[in-house]
């Protein structure tokens, strides 16, 4: 069974994003990687996946205490189902500025454990001024962040996913639009 977890973009969503997020069309529209100044390894196109349900976390950052850290393994596509993409319309000002975020402790743990990809169903792992430096911190360590995933809720019933991620082959950009497919293994 394959499930597309890529956010489907309509012309209205693209226009809204352009009005509220200055880099929305520079490789950062919809589901995309923040590759920063790195090259996306082709080996990362197929990774074992683990999806954490963190929808109940509210009013604070998502931390290591909110997940089963024993499930974090090197080389995985580790995703966080916040439910935010289903609650707030993509492209709105709120979508980009008030989304849930991972704590720096959790991000450092994911990097230390050697995950390949961190996936979120919102606009980033951090907000505001912390967004870009955190993306760069991860990319410099071979960990890429995929933002704006869609429908992670439908993957929560299984722990046996292979996640296929295919970014566009652009050069000289900090973000790469991509298609992300979850396959039940």
C-alpha positions in Angstrom: 0.0 0.0 0.0 1.4 3.4 -0.9 0.2 6.7 0.5 1.1 10.1 -0.9 1.9 12.5 2.0 2.8 15.4 -0.2 0.8 18.6 0.3 -1.2 19.2 -2.9 -0.9 22.9 -3.9 -3.7 24.8 -5.6 -3.2 28.2 -7.4 -4.9 29.9 -4.4 -2.6 28.2 -1.9 0.4 29.3 -3.9 -0.9 32.9 -4.1 -1.6 32.9 -0.3 1.9 31.5 0.4 3.5 34.2 -1.8 1.7 36.9 0.2 2.8 35.6 3.6 6.2 33.9 3.1 8.8 35.6 1.1 10.7 32.4 -0.1 7.5 30.4 -1.0 8.4 30.1 -4.7 12.2 29.9 -4.4 12.1 26.2 -3.8 10.1 26.4 -0.6 6.5 26.0 -1.9 4.5 23.2 -0.5 6.3 20.0 0.6 10.0 20.6 0.2 13.4 19.9 1.6 15.5 22.6 3.3 18.8 21.5 1.8 20.5 24.8 2.5 23.9 24.7 0.8 24.2 20.9 0.8 23.6 18.2 -1.8 20.7 15.7 -1.2 22.2 12.2 -1.2 20.4 9.8 -3.6 20.5 7.1 -0.9 18.0 9.2 1.1 15.3 8.7 -1.5 14.3 5.5 0.3 14.4 5.4 4.0 12.7 3.3 6.7 10.1 5.6 8.4 9.0 6.2 11.9 6.1 8.5 12.6 5.4 10.0 16.0 2.0 11.2 17.1 2.5 14.5 18.9 -0.9 16.0 18.2 -1.6 16.2 22.0 1.4 18.5 22.6 0.1 22.0 23.0 1.4 25.3 24.3 5.1 24.3 24.3 7.8 22.8 22.1 7.7 19.1 21.3 10.4 17.4 23.3 12.1 14.0 23.7 9.7 13.3 26.6 6.8 13.3 24.1 8.0 10.4 22.0 9.4 6.9 22.4 13.1 7.8 21.7 14.0 4.1 21.5 12.3 4.1 18.0 14.7 6.7 16.7 17.3 4.9 14.5 20.1 6.0 12.3 19.2 6.4 8.7 15.5 6.8 9.2 12.9 9.3 7.9 11.6 10.4 11.3 8.3 12.3 11.0 6.2 14.2 13.5 2.4 14.2 13.1 1.3 17.5 14.8 -2.0 17.6 12.9 -1.3 21.3 12.1 -1.6 21.0 8.4 -5.2 19.8 8.8 -6.1 22.6 11.2 -4.5 25.7 9.6 -4.8 26.5 5.9 -1.5 26.3 4.1 -0.3 29.7 2.9 -1.9 31.7 5.7 0.2 34.0 7.9 -0.6 31.9 10.9 0.5 28.7 9.1 4.0 30.1 8.8 4.3 32.0 12.1 2.5 29.9 14.8 3.1 26.3 13.8 4.2 23.7 16.4 8.0 23.4 16.7 10.5 20.7 17.9 12.6 21.6 20.9 16.3 22.1 20.3 17.0 19.2 22.6 14.8 16.9 20.4 16.5 18.2 17.2 20.0 17.6 18.7 18.9 14.1 19.8 17.7 13.3 16.2 21.0 14.6 14.8 23.1 12.6 17.3 21.1 9.5 16.6 21.9 9.9 12.9 18.4 10.2 11.3 18.5 11.0 7.6 15.4 13.1 7.4 13.2 14.9 9.8 9.6 15.4 8.5 6.9 17.7 9.8 3.4 18.5 8.8 3.9 22.2 9.4 6.1 25.0 8.1 9.3 24.0 9.9 11.0 22.4 12.9 11.5 25.9 14.4 9.8 29.3 13.8 11.0 32.8 13.0 14.7 33.7 13.4 15.5 30.1 14.6 14.1 28.5 11.4 17.1 29.0 9.0 19.9 28.5 11.5 18.3 25.2 12.6 17.9 24.0 9.1 21.5 24.8 8.4 22.6 23.1 11.6 20.9 19.9 10.5 22.0 20.0 6.9 25.6 20.5 7.9 25.3 17.2 9.8 23.7 15.3 6.9 20.1 15.6 8.2 17.5 17.1 5.9 14.2 18.6 7.0 11.1 18.0 4.9 8.4 20.6 5.7 4.6 20.7 4.9 3.8 17.0 4.8 0.2 16.1 4.6 -2.0 13.4 6.1 0.5 11.8 8.5 -2.5 10.8 10.6 -3.3 7.9 8.2 0.2 6.4 8.9 -0.1 6.2 12.6 -1.5 2.6 12.6 1.7 1.0 11.6 5.4 1.1 12.4 6.5 -0.5 9.1 6.9 2.3 6.6 9.4 2.9 3.8 9.4 6.6 2.9 10.2 7.5 -0.7 11.3 11.1 -1.2 12.1 12.6 -4.6 13.3 16.2 -4.7 13.6 18.3 -7.8 17.1 18.5 -9.3 17.6 22.2 -8.8 20.9 23.9 -8.1 21.7 27.0 -6.2 18.6 27.1 -4.0 18.0 26.4 -0.3 14.8 24.5 -0.8 13.9 21.6 -3.1 10.2 20.8 -3.8 9.7 17.1 -3.5 7.1 14.3 -3.6 7.0 12.0 -0.6 5.3 8.6 -0.7 4.9 6.3 2.3 4.9 2.6 1.5 3.7 -0.1 3.9 6.6 -2.6 4.2 
